[in-house]
Amino acid sequence: MIPTLARCVLSADAFRTCFTHALASEHEEIMGLLIGELTVSEAGEDESHIHSVCLFKRSDRQKDRVEISPEELAAATTEAERLSGIADRDLRVLGWYHSHPHITVWPSHVDVNTQAAYQQMDKNFVGLIFSCFHTEPNKANRLQVICFQAVPEPSYLSSTGSGKFVSREVPLQVVSPNGLTASFSDSLSLLASVMVEEERDLYSPANQSPETVEEIMNAIHNGSVFTKSMTGIAENLCIPLIRVLEAQLGRNHQRMLELNRLLDSPESGGQLLDMSDVIQ
């Protein structure tokens, strides 16, 4: 079935989480699933609104491809149902995202075929690609994102609707809230945990009761690599997150002081606020 999606509206929280995830791994692709709702515009066009991101631990780390297992898709569906109950909205899995480290943002033939397979379940399913660590001639490092779907190539389209697929770019709009939201900070905290688990999975099987000199030396080497990886996660993800949260805390404190000055004025007659009243 040919998709008819007019545009994809991505929340700033989801956008920041996806790009942070992409920047956290320079040498292998990352991936995740997108949760949102499908709406119809005033013009009668289908629009995909993405509100949240599902992060998964990679079982297979490769530089040129990623895969989403049925178990991960089922977990994302369960999370969408949970969020639907909280928000009282019809949320579901509406797309996937992955990164292109050191290459352009354009979908490969593997990406297009993967996207076509997802669209067999939902014609409005979308794919996002985040290109990072890519330097073009005479330009600095570029960060790019594209939203796409798979459509049959006209020359290959048959009466059954099957054939060769090509990518179709979907207009992407990012809706930005004010300040740092709890959803984004929670996602970054989860991302750090996921990356630590990935490194532990790689390290643990290689260091089980070394006995010979060679095994001991290998264990020491693997331990050094693991320590370096943990240091990288702390330096590139955890420390920046702490600085962002500290800055937001300072802004919240300043806002609380300003509001309390207004409430303390003779005209207000209100009561003083505490930090929980002004956290964004």
C-alpha positions as CSV (number, residue, x, y, z in Angstrom):
1,M,0.0,0.0,0.0
2,I,1.4,3.4,-1.0
3,P,1.9,5.7,2.1
4,T,0.0,9.0,2.2
5,L,1.7,10.6,5.2
6,A,1.9,14.4,4.7
7,R,4.4,15.2,7.5
8,C,6.0,14.0,10.7
9,V,5.9,16.3,13.8
10,L,8.7,15.4,16.2
11,S,8.7,16.6,19.8
12,A,11.9,18.3,20.9
13,D,12.4,15.7,23.7
14,A,12.4,12.9,21.1
15,F,14.6,14.8,18.8
16,R,17.2,15.5,21.5
17,T,17.1,12.0,22.7
18,C,17.7,10.5,19.2
19,F,20.5,12.8,18.4
20,T,22.2,12.3,21.8
21,H,21.9,8.6,21.2
22,A,23.5,8.9,17.8
23,L,26.3,11.0,19.1
24,A,27.0,8.5,21.8
25,S,28.4,5.9,19.4
26,E,30.9,7.1,16.7
27,H,31.8,3.7,15.2
28,E,28.6,1.6,15.3
29,E,25.1,2.4,14.3
30,I,22.4,2.8,17.0
31,M,18.7,2.4,16.7
32,G,15.4,2.7,18.6
33,L,11.6,2.9,18.2
34,L,9.3,6.0,18.1
35,I,6.0,6.3,19.9
36,G,3.3,8.7,19.0
37,E,-0.1,9.2,17.5
38,L,-1.6,9.6,14.0
39,T,-3.8,12.6,13.4
40,V,-5.6,14.2,10.5
41,S,-4.9,17.8,9.7
42,E,-7.6,20.4,8.8
43,A,-6.7,19.8,5.2
44,G,-7.5,16.1,5.6
45,E,-3.9,15.0,5.5
46,D,-2.4,12.3,7.7
47,E,0.2,13.5,10.2
48,S,2.5,11.5,12.5
49,H,3.2,13.1,15.9
50,I,6.1,11.5,17.7
51,H,6.2,12.1,21.4
52,S,8.5,9.5,22.9
53,V,11.5,7.2,22.2
54,C,12.1,3.6,23.2
55,L,15.8,2.8,23.8
56,F,17.2,-0.7,23.4
57,K,20.4,-2.4,24.2
58,R,22.2,-3.6,21.0
59,S,22.7,-7.3,20.9
60,D,24.8,-7.0,17.7
61,R,27.0,-3.9,17.2
62,Q,27.9,-3.2,13.6
63,K,29.1,-0.1,11.8
64,D,26.8,-0.4,8.8
65,R,23.5,-1.8,10.0
66,V,21.1,-2.3,12.9
67,E,18.2,-4.7,13.5
68,I,15.1,-4.5,15.7
69,S,14.0,-7.8,17.2
70,P,10.4,-8.9,17.6
71,E,10.9,-8.8,21.3
72,E,12.0,-5.2,21.2
73,L,9.0,-4.3,19.0
74,A,6.7,-6.1,21.5
75,A,8.3,-4.1,24.4
76,A,7.8,-0.8,22.6
77,T,4.2,-1.7,22.0
78,T,3.7,-2.4,25.7
79,E,5.4,0.9,26.5
80,A,3.1,2.7,24.1
81,E,0.1,1.1,25.8
82,R,1.4,2.3,29.2
83,L,1.9,5.8,28.0
84,S,-1.6,5.8,26.4
85,G,-3.1,5.0,29.8
86,I,-1.1,7.9,31.4
87,A,-1.8,10.5,28.7
88,D,-5.3,9.2,27.9
89,R,-4.4,9.3,24.2
90,D,-4.2,6.7,21.4
91,L,-0.4,6.2,21.3
92,R,1.4,3.4,19.4
93,V,4.7,2.6,17.7
94,L,4.8,4.8,14.7
95,G,8.4,4.6,13.5
96,W,12.1,3.7,14.1
97,Y,15.3,5.7,14.0
98,H,18.9,4.8,13.5
99,S,22.2,6.6,13.0
100,H,24.7,7.0,10.1
101,P,28.1,7.7,11.7
102,H,30.6,9.1,9.2
103,I,28.3,8.8,6.2
104,T,25.5,10.9,4.6
105,V,22.0,11.0,5.9
106,W,20.4,9.4,2.8
107,P,18.8,5.9,3.3
108,S,20.7,2.9,1.9
109,H,18.9,0.2,-0.1
110,V,18.9,-1.9,3.2
111,D,17.2,1.0,5.0
112,V,14.6,1.3,2.3
113,N,13.8,-2.4,2.3
114,T,13.7,-2.5,6.1
115,Q,11.3,0.5,6.0
116,A,9.1,-1.2,3.4
117,A,8.8,-4.3,5.6
118,Y,7.6,-2.1,8.6
119,Q,5.1,-0.4,6.3
120,Q,3.5,-3.8,5.7
121,M,2.3,-3.5,9.3
122,D,1.4,0.2,9.2
123,K,1.5,2.2,6.0
124,N,2.2,5.4,8.0
125,F,5.3,3.9,9.7
126,V,8.2,6.4,9.4
127,G,12.0,6.1,9.6
128,L,14.4,8.7,10.9
129,I,18.1,8.8,10.1
130,F,20.5,10.9,12.1
131,S,23.9,11.5,10.4
132,C,26.7,12.5,12.6
133,F,30.6,12.6,12.7
134,H,30.4,13.3,8.9
135,T,32.7,15.9,7.4
136,E,32.3,17.1,3.9
137,P,34.9,19.0,1.9
138,N,35.3,22.6,3.1
139,K,32.7,22.1,5.8
140,A,32.8,21.3,9.5
141,N,31.2,18.3,11.0
142,R,27.6,18.1,9.9
143,L,24.6,16.9,12.0
144,Q,21.6,16.0,9.8
145,V,18.3,14.2,10.1
146,I,15.9,12.9,7.5
147,C,12.4,11.4,7.8
148,F,11.5,8.9,5.1
149,Q,9.2,6.2,3.9
150,A,9.5,3.5,1.2
151,V,7.4,3.8,-2.0
152,P,7.3,1.4,-5.0
153,E,9.5,2.6,-7.8
154,P,7.0,3.2,-10.7
155,S,9.0,1.1,-13.3
156,Y,8.9,-1.9,-10.9
157,L,5.3,-1.4,-9.6
158,S,3.2,-4.5,-10.4
159,S,-0.5,-5.1,-10.2
160,T,0.0,-6.6,-6.8
161,G,1.8,-3.6,-5.4
162,S,5.1,-5.4,-4.9
163,G,8.4,-4.6,-6.6
164,K,11.5,-2.5,-6.0
165,F,11.3,0.3,-3.4
166,V,12.8,3.8,-3.2
167,S,12.8,6.3,-0.4
168,R,10.4,9.2,-0.2
169,E,11.3,12.1,2.0
170,V,8.6,13.1,4.5
171,P,8.6,16.7,5.7
172,L,9.8,16.9,9.3
173,Q,8.9,19.5,11.9
174,V,10.5,19.7,15.4
175,V,8.2,21.2,18.0
176,S,10.3,22.8,20.8
177,P,9.1,23.3,24.4
178,N,10.6,25.8,26.8
179,G,13.5,24.5,29.0
180,L,14.6,21.0,29.9
181,T,11.7,18.6,30.5
182,A,11.6,15.6,32.8
183,S,11.0,13.3,29.8
184,F,14.3,14.3,28.2
185,S,16.4,14.0,31.4
186,D,14.8,10.6,32.1
187,S,15.7,9.4,28.6
188,L,19.3,10.5,28.9
189,S,19.6,8.7,32.3
190,L,18.2,5.6,30.6
191,L,20.5,6.0,27.7
192,A,23.5,6.0,30.0
193,S,22.3,2.8,31.7
194,V,21.7,1.1,28.3
195,M,25.3,2.0,27.1
196,V,26.8,0.7,30.3
197,E,24.9,-2.6,29.9
198,E,26.2,-3.0,26.4
199,E,29.8,-2.6,27.5
200,R,29.3,-5.0,30.4
201,D,27.9,-7.6,28.0
202,L,31.0,-7.3,25.8
203,Y,33.4,-7.4,28.7
204,S,31.9,-10.1,31.0
205,P,32.1,-13.2,28.7
206,A,35.7,-12.5,27.9
207,N,36.9,-12.5,31.5
208,Q,35.7,-15.8,33.1
209,S,38.4,-17.3,35.4
210,P,41.6,-16.7,33.5
211,E,44.2,-19.3,34.4
212,T,47.1,-19.2,31.9
213,V,49.5,-16.3,31.5
214,E,48.0,-15.5,28.1
215,E,44.4,-15.5,29.5
216,I,45.5,-13.3,32.4
217,M,47.1,-10.8,30.0
218,N,44.0,-10.9,27.8
219,A,41.8,-10.2,30.9
220,I,44.0,-7.2,31.8
221,H,43.7,-5.9,28.3
222,N,40.0,-6.4,28.2
223,G,39.7,-4.7,31.6
224,S,41.6,-1.7,30.3
225,V,39.3,-1.5,27.2
226,F,36.2,-1.7,29.5
227,T,37.6,1.0,31.8
228,K,38.2,3.2,28.7
229,S,34.7,2.6,27.5
230,M,33.2,3.5,30.9
231,T,35.3,6.7,31.0
232,G,34.0,7.6,27.6
233,I,30.4,7.2,28.6
234,A,31.0,9.3,31.7
235,E,32.9,12.0,29.8
236,N,30.6,12.2,26.8
237,L,27.2,11.6,28.3
238,C,27.0,11.6,32.1
239,I,29.1,14.7,32.8
240,P,27.3,16.8,30.2
241,L,24.0,15.6,31.5
242,I,24.9,16.6,35.1
243,R,26.0,20.1,33.8
244,V,22.7,20.5,31.9
245,L,20.7,19.5,35.0
246,E,22.8,21.9,37.2
247,A,22.1,24.7,34.8
248,Q,18.4,24.0,34.7
249,L,18.4,23.8,38.5
250,G,19.9,27.3,38.6
251,R,17.3,28.6,36.2
252,N,14.5,27.1,38.3
253,H,15.9,28.6,41.5
254,Q,16.1,32.0,39.9
255,R,12.6,31.7,38.6
256,M,11.4,30.7,42.1
257,L,13.0,33.8,43.6
258,E,11.4,36.1,41.0
259,L,7.9,34.5,41.5
260,N,8.3,34.8,45.3
261,R,9.2,38.5,45.0
262,L,6.0,39.0,43.0
263,L,3.9,36.9,45.5
264,D,5.5,38.8,48.4
265,S,4.4,42.2,47.0
266,P,1.5,43.9,48.8
267,E,-0.7,43.5,45.7
268,S,-0.4,39.7,45.5
269,G,-1.4,38.4,48.9
270,G,-0.2,35.0,47.9
271,Q,1.9,32.3,49.6
272,L,5.6,31.5,48.9
273,L,6.5,28.8,46.5
274,D,9.0,26.1,46.9
275,M,11.2,24.4,44.1
276,S,8.5,21.8,43.3
277,D,6.2,24.6,42.1
278,V,8.5,25.9,39.4
279,I,10.4,22.9,38.1
280,Q,9.9,22.7,34.3
